C-alpha cells in the first residue's frame, strides 16, 4: 500500500454576486473534527463520496456556519467580500 493522505476534503466558498470562489484543503485533524460534528462515520467513507451544499445569506452567517463546522480561520475561504 502506498502511504499518503487517507482523505481529501476541500471546502469551496462561492460568492454568488461576483461568481468567484475559493477552495481550500483541510488538515487531517480538521477533517476528523468535521466528520464528528456531521456525525459521519469515518469507516463509511471508503464506500461513499460525500458532497454537502448549502446557501448562506450573509458574511456573518458564513462565519457562524464555518465556526460551527470547526473551521476557525474563515478568511482564506471567502472570495471578494467587498
Secondary structure, 3 states (H helix, E strand, C coil): CCCCCCCCCEEEEEECCCCEEEEEECCHHHHHHHHHHCCCCHHHHHCCCCCCCCCCCCHHHHHHHHHHCCCCCCHHHCCCCC
